[in-house]
Amino acid sequence: MARTRVRITSLLALSAALFLTAACGNDPSPQDTKSEAGPQPQARKPVVVVTTTWEGAFAKAAGAEDVKVIVPQSVHHAPDYDPKPSDLAAVAKADFVLYAPFEPYAAKIKEAAGSKAKLVKVNLDNDPDKVKAEVDKLGALFGTADAATRWKTGFDTEYAKLNKEVQAGWPGGRSPSVVTQVFTAWSAKLAGATPVGTYGPEAVTPAQLAELAAKKPELVLDNAHMSTGTVLPDSGAEQVKIVNYPGEDLDLLTVYRNAAAELKKAMGAS
């Protein structure tokens, strides 16, 4: 917490410089005023700033086209990131700032940047039903409901295809027994499997280890961004690395395709 307060203090200091820049650069000239008063060909598209590519993928799925990601993909734990002056400048111009409940500093960044943007909490869970609910919510906020609906239609088609492909790889034609990290349970659902146990986000204790090992899982679905190492050593279970965050292209479907590929590979080896 102390480290976060130090960062936010620095951000508040940076905001003063940003305000001076904005004051000098944003006064409309007579020509600008005339242009703004004229008819607009279409509604302005929302400017969306997101903390990570995960929120960014949700925003893109909902129809947002102008999306700025603050935390680089290489930073696995967003709260450890030190925002730059350019990040504050982006937030200051945003219509919406998207963040997750485990990123409480987002409100402080918005305050430091002096932004009037709407701060939107996003439920980052790749469970398909939760994803579609968030996309609906964001589409309504952005005024892009039609685009959100189109994305959901494509998502349903792709998800059904991947689910069928993964189930076709079940060892012996039956659903595998899996243990999953709490934030990767969606990948068990993609595999058509019901977890026999969950763990995390903290490291597995000796008591949990014994309990999970007794379930005799065939697969352990581990969270690549919060891995605590080999979860069930010497159990014979195949540990599968599941990535929750999309890439810089903000394509959420790629996350499901990659997970399906990892699951099929693991089941083929089991």
VEXKOLDREN-133167 format. One record per atom (N, C-alpha, C): x, y, z. Coordinates in steps of 0.1 Angstrom, whole numbers, plus 5000, padded with zeros to 4 digits. Atoms other than C-alpha are relative to their C-alpha. Layout:
BEGIN
XYZ/...
***
This chain:
BEGIN
500849885000/500050005000/500950135000/499249884999/502850245009/500650034986/499449985013/504450184975/499050074990/501049955009/501150264957/499850155003/500249864997/500750594977/501150094994/498949925006/504150704966/499850034985/500349995014/503250634930/498950114997/501149915002/500050824932/500450145003/499549874997/501751124948/500750064988/499349965012/504051134918/499050034989/501049985010/501051114895/499350135001/500749884997/499351404912/500950124996/499049895004/502551614906/500050014985/500050005014/502551514870/498850074994/501349955005/498951614866/500050164998/499949865001/499751984871/500550044987/499449975013/501951994841/499149974988/500950045011/499351814820/498950104999/501049905000/496752074830/500450134993/499549885006/498952354819/500149984985/499950035015/499552184785/498650014994/501450005005/495852134781/499450144998/500549865000/495052494789/500650084988/499449935011/497452614763/499649954986/500250065013/496552374736/498549984996/501450035003/492752334739/499050114998/500949895002/491352684736/499650014985/500450005014/489252684704/500250134993/499949885008/490052934677/498750034994/501349975007/487153114659/499749894990/500350105010/487552864631/499649875006/500450124993/487352574655/498650005005/501349984995/484252714671/498949994989/500950015011/482552744638/499849864995/500050145004/483452394629/499149915009/500750084990/482052254661/498550035000/501449965001/478852444656/499249944988/500650055012/478252294622/499449865002/500550144999/476451964615/501149895001/499150114999/478251644625/499549894992/500550115009/478151364600/499649875008/500350114992/478051104628/500450025014/499649994986/478351064665/501549975002/498650024997/481851084679/500249865007/499750134994/483350744687/500650025014/499549994986/484150694724/501549975000/498650024998/487750724735/500149915013/500050104988/488450424759/501449985004/498750044994/491450384781/499849885009/500150124992/492050044797/501349985007/498850034993/494449924823/500949894993/499250115006/495449604805/499349954987/500650055013/494849414772/498849925003/501250084997/492249204790/498750094999/501149905001/489949504795/499950054986/500049955014/490949624761/499349914991/500650105008/489749304745/498550015002/501449984998/486349344762/499550124994/500449875006/486149704750/499949984985/500050025015/487049604714/498849914996/501150085003/484449324715/498750075001/501249924999/481849574726/499850104990/500149915011/482549784696/500950135001/499149884999/485150044708/501149984990/498950005010/487650134681/501250085005/498949924995/489750394699/500349965014/499650064987/491350194727/501450025003/498649984996/494450284746/500349925013/499650094989/496150024769/501150075008/498949934991/498150164799/501149905003/498950094995/499949854812/500549914989/499450095011/502249674787/499749865003/500350144998/501449314781/501149925007/498850064993/504949224794/499950005015/500249984986/503849334829/498849905004/501050104997/502049024843/499150055012/500849954989/500849204875/499850154999/500349865003/499149524867/500350105011/499749904990/499349694901/501550035002/498649974999/503149674899/500550114990/499649915011/503149914869/500050145005/499949864997/504350274873/499550084988/500549925011/502150494850/501050114996/499149895006/504050744827/499150124998/500849885004/503051104819/499149984988/500850025012/501850984785/498749925004/501250074996/499450744803/499050105006/500949904994/497951034823/499450094990/500549925011/497651234791/498949934993/501050085006/495650954776/498749995008/501150004991/493450924806/499250135000/500749875000/492751294806/499150024988/500849995012/491351264771/498949904998/500950115002/489250954777/498650035003/501450004997/485550914777/499749895011/500250114991/485750584796/501449955005/498850064995/488450434818/499549865006/500450134996/488150054823/501049945009/499150064991/489649864852/499449885006/500650124993/489249544872/500050025015/500149984986/488349514909/501449985007/498750024993/491949394917/501050114996/499249895004/493249724902/499550135005/500749884994/491949984927/500750134997/499349885002/494650234917/499550084988/500549935012/492750314885/499350135003/500749884996/490550564903/501050115003/499049904996/493650744916/500750054987/499449965012/495150754881/499050104993/501049915006/491950914868/500050135007/500049884992/491951164896/501350084997/498749935003/495651254890/500050064986/500049955014/494951304853/499050114999/501049905002/492051534860/499049974990/500950045010/489851334838/498650005004/501550014997/486051354836/499449874994/500450135006/485951004821/499249925010/500850094992/483450754834/500949885003/499250114995/485250494855/499149875000/500850125002/483950144846/500849885005/499550124995/484649834866/499649884991/500250115009/485049524844/500249875008/499850144994/484549164856/500849924991/499150085009/487548994841/499949865003/500250144999/486448644837/499749954986/500250055013/486648444805/498949894999/501250085001/483648234813/499150064990/500749945012/481548274781/498850085004/501249924996/478348384799/500450135006/499649874994/480148644819/500650094990/499549925011/482048764789/498950074992/501149945008/478848824769/499250105009/500749904992/477249004799/500850135001/499149885000/480249244801/500050074987/500049935013/480249304764/498750074998/501349935001/476549384765/500050135008/499949884991/477149624794/500850114994/499249905005/479949804777/499550054986/500649965013/478149814743/498950115003/501149904996/475249994760/500750135005/499449884995/477650244777/500750084988/499349935011/479650314745/499050044988/500949975011/476550334723/500349924987/499650095011/477850044702/499349865001/500650134997/475249774711/499949914987/500150085012/474849664675/501349924997/498650065002/478649594672/500249895010/499850094990/478549414705/499249874997/500950115004/475649194693/500749914989/499350075011/477549104661/501249925006/498850084994/480649004682/499549885007/500550114992/478648784705/499549894991/500550115009/477148594675/501249934995/498850075005/480648524661/500749935011/499450074989/481848434696/499449875003/500750124998/479148184701/500449894990/499750105010/479948014668/501449945002/498650044998/483748004675/500149915013/499950074987/483247884711/499549864998/500650135002/480947604701/501049914992/499050075009/483547494674/501149955009/498850044992/486447494699/499649895011/500550094990/484347314726/499949864994/500250135007/483547034701/501349944997/498750055003/487147004690/500749955012/499350054987/488446974726/499449875005/500750124996/485846724735/500349874992/499650115009/486846514705/501349945004/498750044996/490246484721/500049935014/500050064987/489046344754/500649865000/499350135000/491246044764/498949895003/501050114998/489145724760/498650054998/501449955003/486145934749/499350055012/500749954987/485446054785/500650135004/499549874995/485746394801/501249985010/498950014991/489146434819/499750065014/500149954987/489346484856/501050125002/499149895000/490846834862/499950075014/499949904989/492047064890/500350134993/499749875007/492047434881/500350115010/499849874993/493347764894/498750084999/501449935000/490347984904/499750094989/500349915011/490848224876/500149934986/499950075012/491247954849/498949904999/501150095000/488047764856/499250004987/500749985013/486647894823/500649904990/499450095009/489147664805/499549865002/500650134997/487747364822/498649994993/501349995007/484347464809/500249984985/499750025014/485847494774/500349864997/499750145003/487047144777/498849905003/501150084997/483647024788/500249925013/499750074987/485046914822/499650075012/500449944987/483846974857/501249985010/498850014991/486747054881/499749925012/500150074987/487246814910/500650075011/499549914989/489047084929/500650124994/499449885004/490347434927/501150055010/498949954991/493347624942/500250154996/499549865003/494847974944/499050115005/498749955007/495448254939/501249985009/498850024992/497748184969/500649864997/499350135002/500247904968/499349895007/500750124994/498947554976/500749965013/499450044987/499447455012/500149855000/499850155000/500547105022/498649935002/501350074999/496947025033/499250004987/500750005013/495547145000/500649914990/499350095008/498146954982/499549855001/500450134997/497146634999/498549984995/501450015003/493446704993/499849994984/500150005014/493946784956/500549874994/499450125005/496246484950/499149885002/500950114997/493646254965/498949994989/501050005010/491246354937/500549934987/499450075011/493646194912/499750074987/500349935012/493246464885/501049964989/499250025012/494546404850/500750134995/499549875005/495046774842/500050105012/500049894991/495947074863/500150134991/500149885008/494847404846/500650125008/499349904993/497347664858/499950134993/500049865005/497148044855/501450044996/498749975005/500148144834/500550145007/499649864995/500048504849/500150005015/499950014986/499848384885/500549875005/499550144997/501648054885/500850005013/499250034988/503047914917/500949884998/499150115003/505047654900/499249874998/500750135002/504247284897/499149985012/501050004989/501047244917/499949865006/500150134994/500846864921/501249914995/498850085005/504446724917/499849865004/500050154998/504746344915/498649945000/501450055000/500946314910/499749934986/500350055013/501246224873/499150084992/500949915007/498846504864/500850094990/499449915011/499646704832/499650145004/500349864997/499947074841/499950084987/500249925012/498547304814/500050155003/499949864998/499447664811/498950074993/501149925006/496347884805/500350155001/499749855001/496848244794/498650074999/501349925000/493948484803/500050124992/499949875007/495248794787/500249994985/499850005015/494948864749/501350074997/498949935004/497749004729/499750154996/500249865003/498249354716/498950034990/501149995010/495649294689/498650015007/501250004992/493049274717/498949914995/501050105006/491448974701/499849895011/500350094990/489748784729/499849854996/500250145005/488948484707/501349924999/498750075000/492648414704/500349935013/499850064987/492748334741/499349875001/500750125000/490148064736/500749904990/499350095010/491947924705/501249945006/498750054994/495247904724/499749905011/500350094989/493647744754/499549864995/500450125006/491947484732/501249924995/498850075006/495247404715/500849945012/499350064989/496947354749/499349895006/500850114994/494147134762/500149884991/500050125009/494146914731/501449945001/498650055000/497946884733/500249925013/499850064987/497846794770/499249865001/500850124999/495046534766/500649894991/499350105008/496946374738/501249945006/498850054993/499946334761/499649925012/500450064988/497946204790/499649854998/
***
